[in-house]
């Protein structure tokens, strides 16, 4: 049945796309954590992970992604060590995943479009291709690198609850504190620069101050930030060339502290996430 122009609303898009997902698997449900311009439908995979079909709407164009998730928590970050694939990223959609990750460009797929008469047909085609080709690829790569994932998630489950991130600690930090000096250098802040000293940066600094109190080499870990920020589970599993240059004794803790917002958000799930990683391939 044709959907008239006046009925092509974001709410109707969600309804129609959920129906398409349920044709693939009736267990798909809408992830209520995705709001505003974000839409996501998830189901449990037999591996224990979550399959995600997702969309981000920019003006009147919908960008379609498909991911495999260790957690359905939503953050502001596009690249996270708890998922693999394309999720809420208008610059990395399903057809991009085929080209960049599989090395198999698919000219018959269109994963970003305005809502026209054939749009839902194109969405369904992308969903089917993602489930039949992308998901097996993701699982194969995650399974091959399972030991790296388990090591990271076990370390996170142990470390994250012990980090005392009380904010009053920041009041006593001088500009000459070695961690503050290293932090300013890493984030390109001038001495005493208050114009860019945002709450987000203060929270990041606090993480490394807390790490020092636990006896961790916070400065050495902070120096690995460019290599360990904005990574996916696939990056961790494959231990790519950049991660391979991080000293092994601080690799996991560097990944955790430099992505702490993500691990804090998923803290209550870390034991379950670890078990899911252990079960990959079984």
ROMAR-851374 format. One record per residue: chain; residue number from 1; residue in three letters; x negated, z, y of N, C-alpha, C, O in turn. Coordinates in steps of 0.02 Angstrom, whole numbers. Example, Ala and Ser with C-alpha at 12.3 -4.5 7.8 and 13.67 -1.06 7.14 Angstrom:
! residues 2
   c     k     r   n_east     n_up   n_north   ca_east    ca_up   ca_north   c_east     c_up   c_north   o_east     o_up   o_north
   A     1   ALA     -660      390      -284      -615      390       -225     -660      390      -165     -712      423      -166
   A     2   SER     -642      354      -112      -684      357        -53     -645      394         2     -670      402        57
END
This chain:
! residues 282
   c     k     r   n_east     n_up   n_north   ca_east    ca_up   ca_north   c_east     c_up   c_north   o_east     o_up   o_north
   A     1   UNK      -42        0       -60         0        0          0      -44        0        62      -90       41        69
   A     2   UNK      -30      -46       107       -69      -51        169      -55        9       214        2       33       219
   A     3   UNK     -107       34       246      -100       91        291     -102       64       362     -151       32       382
   A     4   UNK      -50       77       399       -45       50        467      -98       82       512     -121      138       500
   A     5   UNK     -117       45       564      -169       67        610     -155      137       637     -201      178       639
   A     6   UNK      -94      151       657       -78      215        688      -84      273       639      -87      331       660
   A     7   UNK      -85      258       574       -90      311        523     -162      323       501     -175      366       459
   A     8   UNK     -208      284       528      -278      289        506     -313      345       545     -356      333       587
   A     9   UNK     -295      406       529      -322      465        562     -375      497       518     -378      482       458
   A    10   UNK     -418      541       545      -466      577        503     -433      616       446     -459      619       390
   A    11   UNK     -375      645       459      -340      682        406     -319      635       350     -324      652       291
   A    12   UNK     -295      577       368      -274      528        317     -334      501       279     -330      489       219
   A    13   UNK     -390      493       314      -452      471        280     -472      522       227     -488      502       170
   A    14   UNK     -470      586       244      -487      638        194     -441      634       134     -463      637        77
   A    15   UNK     -377      626       147      -328      623         93     -341      564        47     -341      571       -14
   A    16   UNK     -352      505        76      -363      446         36     -429      449        -3     -432      428       -61
   A    17   UNK     -481      475        28      -546      479         -5     -546      531       -61     -580      522      -112
   A    18   UNK     -510      585       -52      -505      634       -106     -470      603      -166     -489      616      -223
   A    19   UNK     -420      563      -153      -386      528       -208     -434      481      -245     -433      476      -306
   A    20   UNK     -477      447      -207      -526      403       -239     -574      443      -282     -591      423      -337
   A    21   UNK     -596      501      -256      -642      544       -295     -608      566      -360     -640      567      -412
   A    22   UNK     -545      584      -356      -510      610       -415     -496      556      -466     -480      571      -524
   A    23   UNK     -501      493      -446      -497      440       -496     -560      439      -539     -559      419      -597
   A    24   UNK     -616      461      -509      -679      465       -546     -681      528      -589     -703      526      -646
   A    25   UNK     -656      583      -561      -655      647       -596     -601      691      -563     -605      704      -503
   A    26   UNK     -552      713      -600      -497      751       -570     -516      820      -543     -477      852      -509
   A    27   UNK     -577      842      -557      -598      909       -534     -625      908      -463     -640      962      -436
   A    28   UNK     -631      850      -432      -654      849       -362     -607      888      -317     -546      884      -323
   A    29   UNK     -637      926      -270      -599      963       -220     -634      958      -153     -695      946      -151
   A    30   UNK     -597      967      -100      -628      965        -34     -667     1028       -21     -644     1083       -35
   A    31   UNK     -727     1020         6      -770     1077         25     -748     1099        95     -760     1063       144
   A    32   UNK     -717     1157        99      -690     1180        163     -746     1202       211     -732     1214       270
   A    33   UNK     -808     1207       187      -863     1222        232     -879     1164       278     -910     1173       331
   A    34   UNK     -857     1104       259      -870     1044        301     -811     1036       349     -754     1029       329
   A    35   UNK     -827     1038       413      -774     1036        464     -791      985       518     -845      956       519
   A    36   UNK     -743      976       563      -754      932        620     -763      860       598     -719      831       567
   A    37   UNK     -821      832       613      -835      762        596     -861      754       525     -876      698       503
   A    38   UNK     -867      809       488      -894      808        420     -838      815       369     -792      855       378
   A    39   UNK     -842      777       315      -795      781        260     -835      780       195     -881      740       188
   A    40   UNK     -817      823       148      -854      825         84     -807      843        27     -763      885        33
   A    41   UNK     -818      808       -29      -782      822        -90     -833      838      -144     -882      801      -152
   A    42   UNK     -823      893      -182      -873      915       -230     -841      930      -297     -781      944      -302
   A    43   UNK     -882      926      -349      -863      947       -416     -924      974      -451     -980      956      -434
   A    44   UNK     -913     1017      -499      -967     1042       -540     -988      988      -590     -946      958      -623
   A    45   UNK    -1053      977      -593     -1081      931       -642    -1097      970      -705    -1105     1031      -702
   A    46   UNK    -1103      936      -761     -1119      970       -824    -1187     1005      -821    -1200     1050      -861
   A    47   UNK    -1230      984      -775     -1296     1015       -766    -1291     1083      -732    -1340     1121      -733
   A    48   UNK    -1234     1099      -703     -1226     1161       -665    -1233     1150      -591    -1218     1194      -551
   A    49   UNK    -1257     1091      -570     -1263     1074       -499    -1196     1047      -474    -1148     1040      -513
   A    50   UNK    -1192     1032      -410     -1132     1005       -380    -1143      932      -361    -1196      915      -334
   A    51   UNK    -1094      890      -376     -1095      822       -352    -1055      820      -286    -1001      849      -282
   A    52   UNK    -1082      787      -237     -1051      782       -171    -1041      709      -150    -1089      670      -149
   A    53   UNK     -979      692      -134      -965      631        -97     -947      653       -27     -902      694       -18
   A    54   UNK     -981      627        23      -974      654         90     -974      599       143     -997      543       132
   A    55   UNK     -946      618       201      -941      572        257     -957      608       321     -939      667       329
   A    56   UNK     -989      574       367      -995      598        435     -964      544       479     -979      485       473
   A    57   UNK     -920      566       524      -886      519        568     -918      521       638     -922      574       669
   A    58   UNK     -939      464       661      -967      458        728     -923      408       765     -921      349       749
   A    59   UNK     -887      434       815      -836      395        849     -786      370       797     -753      411       765
   A    60   UNK     -780      306       788      -730      282        739     -763      250       678     -731      210       643
   A    61   UNK     -826      267       665      -861      241        607     -876      297       558     -897      352       577
   A    62   UNK     -864      283       494      -876      331        440     -939      312       402     -946      254       381
   A    63   UNK     -984      360       393     -1046      350        357    -1043      389       291    -1029      449       291
   A    64   UNK    -1054      354       236     -1041      382        170    -1105      401       133    -1152      362       130
   A    65   UNK    -1105      461       104     -1162      484         66    -1142      511        -2    -1083      523       -15
   A    66   UNK    -1191      520       -45     -1181      551       -110    -1243      593      -126    -1299      569      -123
   A    67   UNK    -1231      656      -143     -1287      703       -154    -1276      743      -217    -1221      747      -244
   A    68   UNK    -1330      772      -240     -1328      821       -294    -1353      886      -264    -1408      889      -236
   A    69   UNK    -1313      939      -269     -1325     1001       -233    -1336     1060      -280    -1304     1066      -332
   A    70   UNK    -1382     1104      -260     -1387     1169       -292    -1340     1219      -260    -1322     1269      -291
   A    71   UNK    -1319     1206      -199     -1272     1249       -163    -1229     1205      -118    -1252     1156       -90
   A    72   UNK    -1165     1224      -111     -1120     1187        -68    -1119     1216         3    -1079     1194        44
   A    73   UNK    -1162     1264        17     -1166     1292         85    -1185     1236       134    -1223     1191       117
   A    74   UNK    -1157     1240       193     -1170     1190        244    -1216     1219       298    -1203     1274       322
   A    75   UNK    -1268     1183       316     -1312     1203        370    -1319     1145       419    -1291     1091       408
   A    76   UNK    -1356     1156       472     -1366     1102        522    -1422     1055       500    -1436     1006       535
   A    77   UNK    -1455     1069       444     -1512     1030        423    -1492      973       377    -1450      982       333
   A    78   UNK    -1521      914       387     -1505      856        346    -1548      853       283    -1525      827       232
   A    79   UNK    -1609      880       287     -1653      881        229    -1665      953       207    -1689      994       246
   A    80   UNK    -1647      968       145     -1650     1037        121    -1678     1040        50    -1666      995        10
   A    81   UNK    -1715     1093        34     -1741     1099        -34    -1688     1118       -85    -1704     1128      -144
   A    82   UNK    -1625     1123       -64     -1571     1139       -110    -1527     1078      -126    -1475     1086      -158
   A    83   UNK    -1546     1019      -104     -1507      960       -122    -1550      898      -123    -1607      898      -100
   A    84   UNK    -1521      845      -151     -1556      781       -154    -1505      726      -143    -1448      731      -166
   A    85   UNK    -1525      674      -107     -1479      619        -94    -1463      616       -20    -1501      641        22
   A    86   UNK    -1407      586        -4     -1386      577         66    -1324      619        79    -1273      613        45
   A    87   UNK    -1330      662       129     -1275      708        145    -1267      715       220    -1312      741       254
   A    88   UNK    -1212      692       247     -1195      698        318    -1248      668       363    -1262      694       417
   A    89   UNK    -1278      613       343     -1332      582        383    -1314      509       397    -1314      468       352
   A    90   UNK    -1299      494       460     -1280      426        476    -1339      377       472    -1330      317       473
   A    91   UNK    -1400      404       467     -1459      361        460    -1482      354       387    -1530      319       373
   A    92   UNK    -1446      387       341     -1466      384        271    -1403      388       228    -1380      443       210
   A    93   UNK    -1374      330       212     -1312      326        175    -1325      300       105    -1383      292        85
   A    94   UNK    -1272      287        68     -1280      268         -3    -1321      204       -12    -1364      201       -56
   A    95   UNK    -1308      154        29     -1348       93         20    -1421      104        38    -1465       72         9
   A    96   UNK    -1435      150        85     -1505      168        100    -1537      203        40    -1595      190        24
   A    97   UNK    -1499      246         6     -1526      281        -52    -1546      232      -107    -1598      241      -139
   A    98   UNK    -1506      180      -117     -1525      129       -167    -1590       95      -147    -1633       82      -190
   A    99   UNK    -1598       80       -83     -1657       44        -61    -1719       88       -60    -1772       69       -86
   A   100   UNK    -1712      148       -31     -1771      190        -19    -1791      232       -80    -1851      242       -92
   A   101   UNK    -1743      256      -118     -1758      300       -174    -1764      262      -239    -1811      273      -278
   A   102   UNK    -1717      217      -253     -1720      179       -315    -1761      116      -309    -1782       87      -359
   A   103   UNK    -1772       93      -247     -1806       30       -238    -1764      -29      -263    -1791      -80      -283
   A   104   UNK    -1697      -20      -260     -1651      -72       -284    -1599      -86      -230    -1543      -59      -234
   A   105   UNK    -1614     -126      -181     -1565     -142       -129    -1501     -170      -160    -1503     -212      -205
   A   106   UNK    -1445     -147      -134     -1380     -169       -160    -1342     -202      -102    -1310     -168       -63
   A   107   UNK    -1346     -267       -98     -1314     -303        -43    -1238     -303       -48    -1204     -320         0
   A   108   UNK    -1212     -284      -106     -1139     -283       -113    -1109     -216       -94    -1049     -205      -102
   A   109   UNK    -1150     -170       -69     -1125     -104        -49    -1125      -98        27    -1172     -118        60
   A   110   UNK    -1071      -71        53     -1066      -57        124    -1044       15       131     -987       32       116
   A   111   UNK    -1090       58       155     -1074      129        156    -1067      158       226    -1070      218       236
   A   112   UNK    -1056      114       275     -1037      137        342     -992       84       373    -1009       25       373
   A   113   UNK     -937      106       400      -888       58        423     -833       91       464     -821      151       459
   A   114   UNK     -801       50       506      -740       71        538     -683       62       487     -690       25       439
   A   115   UNK     -628       97       498      -573       94        450     -534       30       461     -496       22       508
   A   116   UNK     -544      -17       413      -508      -80        414     -468      -86       349     -466      -40       309
   A   117   UNK     -437     -142       340      -391     -150        284     -425     -144       216     -394     -121       168
   A   118   UNK     -490     -163       211      -525     -159        146     -574     -100       142     -613      -97        95
   A   119   UNK     -572      -55       190      -622       -1        193     -620       44       132     -672       62       105
   A   120   UNK     -561       63       109      -556      109         53     -581       76       -12     -608      109       -56
   A   121   UNK     -571       11       -16      -599      -25        -74     -675      -22       -73     -706      -13      -125
   A   122   UNK     -705      -29       -14      -778      -26         -8     -803       45       -22     -856       54       -53
   A   123   UNK     -766       95         0      -784      165        -14     -784      178       -89     -831      208      -115
   A   124   UNK     -732      155      -123      -727      165       -195     -785      131      -231     -812      159      -279
   A   125   UNK     -804       72      -209      -860       37       -240     -925       76      -232     -965       80      -279
   A   126   UNK     -936      106      -174      -996      147       -163     -994      209      -206    -1045      228      -235
   A   127   UNK     -937      241      -211      -931      301       -252     -948      286      -325     -985      323      -357
   A   128   UNK     -921      231      -350      -934      213       -420    -1007      197      -433    -1035      218      -483
   A   129   UNK    -1038      161      -386     -1109      145       -393    -1152      207      -390    -1200      214      -427
   A   130   UNK    -1134      253      -345     -1173      314       -338    -1169      357      -401    -1219      384      -424
   A   131   UNK    -1110      362      -429     -1102      404       -489    -1137      373      -549    -1165      409      -591
   A   132   UNK    -1135      308      -554     -1163      276       -614    -1238      265      -610    -1271      259      -662
   A   133   UNK    -1266      262      -549     -1338      246       -542    -1378      299      -504    -1432      318      -527
   A   134   UNK    -1352      322      -448     -1391      371       -409    -1394      438      -444    -1448      468      -449
   A   135   UNK    -1338      463      -468     -1337      530       -498    -1384      535      -559    -1421      584      -563
   A   136   UNK    -1383      487      -605     -1431      491       -661    -1503      490      -638    -1545      525      -666
   A   137   UNK    -1517      451      -586     -1585      449       -558    -1605      517      -530    -1659      543      -545
   A   138   UNK    -1560      547      -490     -1574      613       -462    -1587      664      -518    -1636      702      -515
   A   139   UNK    -1545      664      -568     -1552      713       -622    -1617      703      -661    -1650      751      -679
   A   140   UNK    -1633      641      -673     -1696      627       -709    -1756      653      -671    -1800      685      -701
   A   141   UNK    -1758      642      -606     -1815      664       -566    -1817      740      -559    -1870      770      -562
   A   142   UNK    -1759      771      -549     -1757      844       -544    -1778      876      -610    -1814      926      -610
   A   143   UNK    -1755      848      -665     -1773      875       -730    -1848      869      -743    -1879      915      -770
   A   144   UNK    -1876      813      -724     -1948      802       -734    -1989      853      -695    -2043      873      -716
   A   145   UNK    -1964      875      -637     -2000      923       -596    -1970      993      -598    -1977     1032      -551
   A   146   UNK    -1936     1008      -652     -1900     1071       -657    -1944     1132      -646    -1923     1180      -614
   A   147   UNK    -2005     1131      -671     -2048     1190       -665    -2063     1205      -592    -2068     1264      -573
   A   148   UNK    -2071     1153      -550     -2083     1165       -479    -2022     1197      -446    -2029     1242      -404
   A   149   UNK    -1962     1173      -464     -1901     1200       -435    -1890     1272      -456    -1872     1314      -415
   A   150   UNK    -1900     1286      -520     -1890     1354       -544    -1938     1402      -510    -1919     1457      -490
   A   151   UNK    -2001     1382      -503     -2051     1424       -469    -2029     1439      -398    -2033     1497      -375
   A   152   UNK    -2005     1388      -362     -1983     1399       -292    -1922     1444      -289    -1921     1491      -248
   A   153   UNK    -1873     1432      -330     -1811     1471       -326    -1821     1543      -349    -1790     1589      -322
   A   154   UNK    -1864     1553      -399     -1879     1622       -420    -1914     1660      -363    -1899     1718      -350
   A   155   UNK    -1961     1626      -330     -1996     1657       -274    -1947     1673      -217    -1952     1726      -186
   A   156   UNK    -1900     1628      -204     -1851     1640       -151    -1805     1698      -168    -1790     1739      -125
   A   157   UNK    -1783     1703      -230     -1739     1757       -251    -1774     1824      -244    -1742     1875      -231
   A   158   UNK    -1840     1825      -251     -1879     1887       -244    -1894     1903      -171    -1889     1961      -150
   A   159   UNK    -1914     1852      -133     -1939     1863        -65    -1884     1871       -13    -1887     1917        28
   A   160   UNK    -1834     1829       -14     -1785     1827         41    -1751     1895        51    -1744     1916       109
   A   161   UNK    -1729     1930        -1     -1697     1995         11    -1744     2048        41    -1721     2096        70
   A   162   UNK    -1810     2039        33     -1858     2088         58    -1878     2076       131    -1910     2119       161
   A   163   UNK    -1861     2019       158     -1879     2004        228    -1835     2044       275    -1773     2036       275
   A   164   UNK    -1865     2086       314     -1829     2125        364    -1830     2087       430    -1881     2087       465
   A   165   UNK    -1775     2057       446     -1773     2013        505    -1741     2048       565    -1703     2017       603
   A   166   UNK    -1755     2112       574     -1727     2148        632    -1755     2117       697    -1815     2104       702
   A   167   UNK    -1711     2108       744     -1730     2072        806    -1771     2115       854    -1807     2088       895
   A   168   UNK    -1766     2181       849     -1801     2224        897    -1877     2218       889    -1915     2238       933
   A   169   UNK    -1899     2191       833     -1972     2181        822    -2002     2136       875    -2060     2144       894
   A   170   UNK    -1963     2089       899     -1988     2040        947    -2007     2072      1014    -2048     2044      1051
   A   171   UNK    -1978     2129      1030     -1990     2160       1095    -2062     2182      1104    -2088     2185      1160
   A   172   UNK    -2096     2198      1049     -2164     2223       1055    -2218     2173      1040    -2276     2192      1032
   A   173   UNK    -2201     2109      1038     -2250     2058       1021    -2283     2032      1084    -2250     2005      1128
   A   174   UNK    -2348     2039      1088     -2384     2015       1147    -2402     1942      1138    -2403     1916      1082
   A   175   UNK    -2416     1908      1194     -2436     1838       1191    -2502     1828      1155    -2517     1772      1133
   A   176   UNK    -2542     1881      1150     -2607     1876       1117    -2604     1893      1043    -2655     1889      1008
   A   177   UNK    -2545     1913      1019     -2538     1927        947    -2558     1865       908    -2533     1810       925
   A   178   UNK    -2601     1870       858     -2624     1811        822    -2567     1767       795    -2572     1706       795
   A   179   UNK    -2513     1799       771     -2457     1759        746    -2423     1722       803    -2404     1664       796
   A   180   UNK    -2415     1756       860     -2384     1723        917    -2427     1665       941    -2401     1612       959
   A   181   UNK    -2493     1674       942     -2538     1620        962    -2531     1560       915    -2526     1503       937
   A   182   UNK    -2531     1574       849     -2525     1520        800    -2456     1487       804    -2451     1426       796
   A   183   UNK    -2405     1527       818     -2337     1500        823    -2332     1454       884    -2304     1399       879
   A   184   UNK    -2357     1477       941     -2355     1437       1001    -2391     1370       991    -2370     1318      1015
   A   185   UNK    -2447     1373       955     -2486     1313        942    -2446     1265       897    -2444     1205       909
   A   186   UNK    -2415     1292       846     -2378     1251        799    -2317     1218       831    -2302     1160       817
   A   187   UNK    -2283     1256       874     -2222     1230        906    -2235     1204       977    -2188     1192      1014
   A   188   UNK    -2299     1195       994     -2318     1163       1058    -2289     1200      1118    -2262     1169      1164
   A   189   UNK    -2295     1266      1117     -2272     1307       1172    -2331     1330      1213    -2382     1351      1186
   A   190   UNK    -2325     1326      1279     -2378     1351       1322    -2377     1427      1325    -2324     1456      1312
   A   191   UNK    -2432     1460      1342     -2434     1533       1347    -2380     1559      1395    -2378     1540      1454
   A   192   UNK    -2337     1601      1370     -2285     1631       1412    -2230     1582      1431    -2191     1597      1476
   A   193   UNK    -2226     1525      1397     -2175     1475       1413    -2106     1501      1394    -2091     1509      1335
   A   194   UNK    -2065     1515      1444     -1998     1541       1430    -1945     1486      1433    -1889     1496      1408
   A   195   UNK    -1961     1429      1462     -1911     1377       1471    -1886     1349      1405    -1828     1328      1399
   A   196   UNK    -1929     1349      1354     -1909     1323       1289    -1905     1378      1236    -1901     1364      1177
   A   197   UNK    -1907     1440      1259     -1907     1496       1212    -1835     1512      1191    -1805     1560      1215
   A   198   UNK    -1808     1472      1147     -1738     1475       1127    -1727     1530      1074    -1775     1552      1042
   A   199   UNK    -1665     1551      1064     -1650     1599       1010    -1673     1574       942    -1694     1613       899
   A   200   UNK    -1668     1508       932     -1690     1480        868    -1765     1490       857    -1786     1507       802
   A   201   UNK    -1805     1479       909     -1877     1489        904    -1894     1562       895    -1939     1579       857
   A   202   UNK    -1858     1605       930     -1870     1677        922    -1857     1698       850    -1894     1738       822
   A   203   UNK    -1803     1672       820     -1787     1689        751    -1842     1664       703    -1859     1699       656
   A   204   UNK    -1868     1605       717     -1922     1578        674    -1985     1622       679    -2016     1638       628
   A   205   UNK    -2003     1642       740     -2061     1686        749    -2050     1751       711    -2096     1777       680
   A   206   UNK    -1990     1778       715     -1975     1841        682    -1987     1838       607    -2007     1888       577
   A   207   UNK    -1974     1780       577     -1984     1771        505    -2057     1784       487    -2072     1817       438
   A   208   UNK    -2103     1757       527     -2174     1764        511    -2200     1834       527    -2247     1857       495
   A   209   UNK    -2171     1866       577     -2189     1936        590    -2166     1980       531    -2202     2025       510
   A   210   UNK    -2106     1966       506     -2082     2004        448    -2125     1990       386    -2138     2036       347
   A   211   UNK    -2147     1928       379     -2190     1911        322    -2256     1949       324    -2281     1971       273
   A   212   UNK    -2283     1957       384     -2345     1995        391    -2335     2067       369    -2379     2096       337
   A   213   UNK    -2278     2095       384     -2265     2164        364    -2262     2172       289    -2271     2226       262
   A   214   UNK    -2247     2117       254     -2247     2118        181    -2316     2104       151    -2324     2101        90
   A   215   UNK    -2365     2096       194     -2433     2084        170    -2449     2011       157    -2500     1996       127
   A   216   UNK    -2405     1966       180     -2417     1895        169    -2462     1868       225    -2464     1894       280
   A   217   UNK    -2499     1815       209     -2544     1784        257    -2502     1738       301    -2501     1677       291
   A   218   UNK    -2468     1767       350     -2418     1731        389    -2447     1672       428    -2416     1619       432
   A   219   UNK    -2507     1680       455     -2536     1626        495    -2553     1566       450    -2539     1509       468
   A   220   UNK    -2581     1580       393     -2598     1526        346    -2535     1489       323    -2535     1428       315
   A   221   UNK    -2482     1527       312     -2418     1497        292    -2389     1456       349    -2364     1400       338
   A   222   UNK    -2391     1483       409     -2365     1448        467    -2400     1382       477    -2368     1333       499
   A   223   UNK    -2463     1378       462     -2501     1317        471    -2478     1261       425    -2493     1202       436
   A   224   UNK    -2441     1279       372     -2415     1229        325    -2347     1201       346    -2318     1160       310
   A   225   UNK    -2321     1224       403     -2254     1205        424    -2243     1129       425    -2192     1106       400
   A   226   UNK    -2289     1090       454     -2276     1018        457    -2268      985       388    -2235      933       382
   A   227   UNK    -2298     1016       337     -2295      987        271    -2236     1012       230    -2215      980       182
   A   228   UNK    -2208     1070       249     -2158     1102        207    -2089     1107       238    -2042     1132       207
   A   229   UNK    -2083     1085       301     -2016     1083        332    -1982     1017       313    -2015      967       297
   A   230   UNK    -1915     1018       315     -1876      956        305    -1894      921       240    -1912      862       239
   A   231   UNK    -1890      958       185     -1902      930        119    -1839      936        78    -1797      979        91
   A   232   UNK    -1832      894        28     -1775      896        -17    -1796      923       -85    -1856      932       -98
   A   233   UNK    -1747      936      -127     -1763      959       -195    -1803      905      -233    -1844      921      -276
   A   234   UNK    -1791      842      -217     -1828      788       -249    -1901      791      -228    -1945      778      -269
   A   235   UNK    -1914      807      -164     -1983      814       -141    -2018      870      -178    -2076      863      -199
   A   236   UNK    -1983      927      -185     -2012      984       -220    -2025      967      -293    -2079      982      -319
   A   237   UNK    -1976      937      -325     -1983      921       -396    -2041      873      -409    -2078      881      -457
   A   238   UNK    -2048      823      -366     -2100      773       -376    -2168      796      -349    -2220      766      -365
   A   239   UNK    -2167      850      -307     -2227      875       -275    -2267      816      -247    -2321      799      -270
   A   240   UNK    -2238      786      -196     -2266      725       -168    -2336      736      -139    -2362      792      -139
   A   241   UNK    -2366      683      -115     -2436      686        -92    -2446      737       -37    -2499      769       -33
   A   242   UNK    -2395      746         7     -2403      793         61    -2401      865        35    -2443      906        54
   A   243   UNK    -2352      880        -8     -2349      948        -37    -2410      963       -79    -2431     1021       -85
   A   244   UNK    -2439      912      -109     -2497      923       -152    -2557      947      -112    -2604      975      -141
   A   245   UNK    -2556      938       -46     -2612      962         -5    -2603     1034        18    -2649     1063        47
   A   246   UNK    -2546     1064         4     -2535     1134         22    -2568     1178       -31    -2557     1167       -91
   A   247   UNK    -2608     1228       -11     -2639     1271        -61    -2588     1299      -110    -2536     1325       -89
   A   248   UNK    -2602     1294      -174     -2553     1312       -226    -2530     1385      -220    -2473     1401      -234
   A   249   UNK    -2575     1429      -198     -2557     1500       -197    -2507     1517      -142    -2477     1571      -143
   A   250   UNK    -2497     1471       -94     -2447     1485        -42    -2394     1430       -37    -2357     1428        12
   A   251   UNK    -2391     1386       -87     -2344     1330        -83    -2272     1355       -81    -2234     1337       -36
   A   252   UNK    -2253     1396      -129     -2183     1418       -132    -2164     1459       -71    -2111     1448       -42
   A   253   UNK    -2206     1506       -52     -2189     1549          5    -2188     1508        69    -2149     1524       115
   A   254   UNK    -2229     1456        75     -2227     1412        133    -2161     1374       136    -2131     1367       190
   A   255   UNK    -2139     1349        79     -2075     1314         77    -2017     1360        95    -1970     1340       129
   A   256   UNK    -2022     1422        74     -1968     1470         88    -1967     1489       162    -1915     1483       194
   A   257   UNK    -2024     1511       188     -2025     1536        257    -2013     1480       308    -1983     1492       360
   A   258   UNK    -2037     1421       293     -2027     1366        341    -1959     1333       334    -1943     1287       372
   A   259   UNK    -1919     1356       287     -1849     1335        279    -1804     1396       271    -1753     1393       235
   A   260   UNK    -1822     1450       304     -1790     1514        291    -1715     1514       307    -1677     1548       273
   A   261   UNK    -1694     1476       357     -1622     1475        374    -1581     1451       314    -1525     1476       303
   A   262   UNK    -1607     1403       278     -1572     1376        220    -1570     1426       163    -1517     1436       132
   A   263   UNK    -1626     1458       150     -1627     1506         94    -1588     1569       111    -1558     1599        66
   A   264   UNK    -1588     1590       174     -1547     1648        193    -1473     1633       184    -1436     1676       160
   A   265   UNK    -1452     1574       202     -1382     1555        196    -1360     1556       122    -1303     1574       107
   A   266   UNK    -1405     1538        78     -1389     1535          6    -1413     1596       -32    -1415     1595       -94
   A   267   UNK    -1431     1650         3     -1462     1708        -29    -1421     1735       -88    -1450     1750      -140
   A   268   UNK    -1356     1740       -79     -1315     1769       -133    -1313     1725      -195    -1294     1748      -249
   A   269   UNK    -1331     1662      -188     -1328     1614       -244    -1396     1602      -277    -1399     1565      -326
   A   270   UNK    -1449     1633      -252     -1516     1613       -275    -1527     1625      -349    -1561     1585      -382
   A   271   UNK    -1500     1679      -376     -1508     1690       -449    -1473     1635      -488    -1501     1609      -537
   A   272   UNK    -1413     1617      -467     -1376     1563       -501    -1411     1496      -493    -1413     1456      -540
   A   273   UNK    -1438     1484      -434     -1475     1422       -421    -1536     1417      -466    -1552     1364      -492
   A   274   UNK    -1570     1474      -475     -1629     1475       -520    -1609     1458      -591    -1643     1420      -625
   A   275   UNK    -1554     1487      -614     -1531     1473       -682    -1511     1400      -690    -1523     1371      -743
   A   276   UNK    -1481     1371      -639     -1462     1300       -643    -1525     1257      -648    -1526     1208      -686
   A   277   UNK    -1578     1275      -611     -1640     1237       -616    -1671     1244      -685    -1696     1195      -713
   A   278   UNK    -1669     1304      -713     -1696     1315       -780    -1659     1274      -833    -1688     1253      -883
   A   279   UNK    -1594     1262      -821     -1553     1228       -871    -1557     1152      -866    -1529     1118      -908
   A   280   UNK    -1590     1126      -816     -1595     1053       -809    -1625     1023      -872    -1678     1045      -895
   A   281   UNK    -1592      972      -898     -1617      937       -956    -1597      968     -1022    -1611      940     -1075
   A   282   UNK    -1564     1026     -1020     -1545     1058      -1083    -1475     1036     -1106    -1451     1059     -1158
END
